[in-house]
Amino acid sequence: MRKHRSLAAYSWQAVVALVVLTSLLILGCGLINSSTPTQPPPPQDGTLTVLFLDIGQGDSILILSPGGYTMLIDGGNSSRDANEVIIPALHAYGYDELDFLVATHPDQDHIGGLVTVLQKVPVRYAVLTGQEHTTQTYEAFLKEISRLKSAGQLTPIKARRGTPLDFDPALKVEVLAPGDDVVETNDTNNASIVIRLTYGAVSFLFTGDAENEEEAWILDQGGDVQAQILKVSHHGGKTGTSEAWLNAVSPEVAVISVGADNHYGHPSSQVIERLARRKVKIYRTDQQGTITITTDGSGYQVSTEK
């Protein structure tokens, strides 16, 4: 597998001078490109590994592709999550950089550790919606992306339904959401980036904090959303994972990223009941720690930290 790759291996042409933070917020992250310019080389060892990291009440998912490429979806709550969980997990598998970093939406529990990740780990592409949001954490995140882009070290990508992500030719990566209209609102959850990843006969659905409205919108667009492995949206909150959504996805495994004894009441009893009624196997980071799923494209295996 391709490991310990040096940032110097990539030669990017210098781009425009540093975009100021206020421009990022006003223009909705106008610096973002719409697609990736290059296609990675062929896969190597045939195994896809997906780690749902235990970072407490938040989300962070590390994906290691068959061809040795890396993708991080969300970054937990804080720099502590980055320093103590995310970056050590990356290094434990022998990698020292990320090919893709995806911020599903601007909420603290999904982007809190991403500034630290960007400062300590070379990242080729940062995928985000560009939605306006004025928290200090999000402003710092956009500023770091702007700095790295201006230095020619990172290419931002604006994610909308249908945006191509050339991650690994062995995998099919589909951006199912969001659409333009919801990104222009202040509804961060329902503007989450939703990704369906398929390797052979096995599919994963990564949902951010999508609620019933975004689920319904995705279903209205048509297309296949079926997936054996579902990352349950919004930490199992009652405003997502609807009956219609579960009927369409038809998951075998549900992973809930959630903190122990959180004050939000996540996961909700309604969502747990919906999953149990369908005999979906439920895994929870608050109970089982980091959850690792590996697949060769035909079957899959689930292992837990606890």
Order of alpha helices (4+ residues) and beta strands (2+ residues): alpha-beta-beta-beta-alpha-beta-alpha-alpha-beta-alpha-beta-beta-alpha-beta-beta-alpha-beta-alpha-beta-alpha-beta-alpha-beta-beta
